[in-house]
Structures are given as C-alpha cells and as structure tokens.
Amino acid sequence: MGFMSVLSFAHKLIGERLQPGEPAIDATAGTGQDTLFLARTCGRRGQVYAFDIQSEALALTRQRLDREPEARLAEVTLLERSHSEMEEALPRELRGTIGAIMFNLGYLPAEGADANVITLTDSTLAALESSLRLLRPKGIVTTVLYPGHAGGDAEASAVESWAASLPPSSGQTIVYRQIQKPAAPYLIAIEKK
Ligand SMILES: C[S@@+](CC[C@H](N)C(=O)[O-])C[C@H]1O[C@@H](n2cnc3c(N)ncnc32)[C@H](O)[C@@H]1O
C-alpha cells in the first residue's frame, strides 16, 4: 500500500486542524491544487489568500477554482506578490488568526512554464518567519521541499536548519521523508505553540 504522498500528508495535517470559517494562506499558488484544498476546507465562511509571483500561476489557479461549485468554497483572494510580503499584503486584523499556511516550493508544474523561476531561500525563509507571526496558536504551516532539483537542495537544507533551530516555545516541528530516497520531495510541518 505504501505511505501517503507528502502532499496528501500535508493535506491530512491541515484537514485535522483548519476549522470551517477560518482564514488560510497558500504561499505558492502554482496550479491551484492547494488553494482549492484550503478553500474547500475553510468552506464558504472562510477566506483564502493565495500568493504567486507569476500571473500564469494565478490564472491556472482561478481556472481550477472556477470549475468548482462556488457555494462550497471560501472566498479566495489571488495576490501577484511574493510570499515574503504576506504580512503587508494581508489585512492587519488577520495577524494571529490564520489557521493554516501551505508552501509547495520549487517551480510551476505546468506545461510551457519557465522551470528557472523557482522559490528562493531568502524570500522563503522571510515568508516562513512571517507565517509564524500570522498563525493563530495551534495553527499549522506545511512546507513541501524539493532537494532533487538545482537550487532546491540548498533551499531545503536552509529551511530544515531554520525549522530545527526554532525554540520549542514557538512551535513543534516534524519531518516526513523517505529516508532511502534523499532526492525525493519531503515535508516539514510546524504547529505553532
Ligand atoms: C511547486 S509550485 C506550487 C505548486 C502548487 N501548490 C500547486 O498546487 O500546483 C511553486 C510556485 O511558487 C511560485 N513562487 C516562486 N517564488 C515565489 C515567491 N517568492 N512568492 C510566491 N510564489 C512564488 C512559483 O511561481 C510556482 O508557481
């Protein structure tokens, strides 16, 4: 049967914590898979903010959302901005109220997309720091890392070191990884204290 994929495991961890009506953030909208998952989980009283630096990614996300019966989904705001600006981009009153924040690092997995446009260590770490301030107590941040592609290996190591150095008083951190396959994508999740 095998273990769950990293993405399914991220969805499981979030599904167990994110409550209907809560706000959530997709820090890397891409093709919108996670945005749709968050919008379904928060439900129609919730709010989702989805960030991506590529307009193409936000168009794909909008198309995916438009295929879904609207009544079941949270209101989704698409932001063509870096996730490192998430604190400035969100209404101030949402600070400390976000139930879940998802990161899926790397490049846009779409036909014709430029695989050189990838997430970068400095902005990723800045966004993760912001995430901890934006989350409510017991809120969760999930990060899918790709050590198997150029640039992704250094970014994954930096995120892992950052997460490992967090004091337990700020949150609890776990790693979900196929340890026989060091190049395979893996997950780091943090539950805020
Ligand atoms: C692996 S994809 C995300 C996959 C997505 N979750 C899905 O369901 O398809 C990574 C995305 O991060 C975006 N990205 C890169 N740097 C970013 C940044 N600084 N802020 C926000 N998004 C960024 C890329 O444009 C790309 O679409």
The ligand as an SDF file (V2000), in Angstrom:
LIG
                    3D

 27 29  0  0  0  0  0  0  0  0999 V2000
    5.7270   23.9010   -6.8720 C   0  0  0  0  0  0  0  0  0  0  0  0
    4.8390   25.3300   -7.3890 S   0  0  0  0  0  0  0  0  0  0  0  0
    3.4440   25.2780   -6.3430 C   0  0  0  0  0  0  0  0  0  0  0  0
    2.5170   24.1440   -6.6660 C   0  0  0  0  0  0  0  0  0  0  0  0
    1.1020   24.4180   -6.2400 C   0  0  0  0  0  0  0  0  0  0  0  0
    0.9180   24.3160   -4.8080 N   0  0  0  0  0  0  0  0  0  0  0  0
    0.1040   23.5500   -6.9920 C   0  0  0  0  0  0  0  0  0  0  0  0
   -0.8470   23.0680   -6.3830 O   0  0  0  0  0  0  0  0  0  0  0  0
    0.2500   23.4240   -8.2040 O   0  0  0  0  0  0  0  0  0  0  0  0
    5.7780   26.6820   -6.7750 C   0  0  0  0  0  0  0  0  0  0  0  0
    5.1810   28.0310   -7.1420 C   0  0  0  0  0  0  0  0  0  0  0  0
    5.8500   29.0160   -6.3330 O   0  0  0  0  0  0  0  0  0  0  0  0
    5.8580   30.2090   -7.0660 C   0  0  0  0  0  0  0  0  0  0  0  0
    6.8230   31.1490   -6.4700 N   0  0  0  0  0  0  0  0  0  0  0  0
    8.1490   31.2690   -6.6680 C   0  0  0  0  0  0  0  0  0  0  0  0
    8.6640   32.2330   -5.8890 N   0  0  0  0  0  0  0  0  0  0  0  0
    7.6230   32.7660   -5.1760 C   0  0  0  0  0  0  0  0  0  0  0  0
    7.5120   33.8040   -4.2190 C   0  0  0  0  0  0  0  0  0  0  0  0
    8.5900   34.4920   -3.8130 N   0  0  0  0  0  0  0  0  0  0  0  0
    6.2930   34.0810   -3.7170 N   0  0  0  0  0  0  0  0  0  0  0  0
    5.2030   33.3820   -4.1100 C   0  0  0  0  0  0  0  0  0  0  0  0
    5.2420   32.3730   -5.0230 N   0  0  0  0  0  0  0  0  0  0  0  0
    6.4430   32.0660   -5.5550 C   0  0  0  0  0  0  0  0  0  0  0  0
    6.1910   29.7690   -8.4810 C   0  0  0  0  0  0  0  0  0  0  0  0
    5.8160   30.7530   -9.4090 O   0  0  0  0  0  0  0  0  0  0  0  0
    5.3730   28.4650   -8.5910 C   0  0  0  0  0  0  0  0  0  0  0  0
    4.1410   28.6910   -9.2010 O   0  0  0  0  0  0  0  0  0  0  0  0
  1  2  1  0
  2  3  1  0
  2 10  1  0
  3  4  1  0
  4  5  1  0
  5  6  1  0
  5  7  1  0
  7  8  2  0
  7  9  1  0
 10 11  1  0
 11 12  1  0
 11 26  1  0
 12 13  1  0
 13 14  1  0
 13 24  1  0
 14 15  1  0
 14 23  1  0
 15 16  2  0
 16 17  1  0
 17 18  1  0
 17 23  2  0
 18 19  1  0
 18 20  2  0
 20 21  1  0
 21 22  2  0
 22 23  1  0
 24 25  1  0
 24 26  1  0
 26 27  1  0
M  CHG  2   2   1   9  -1
M  END
$$$$
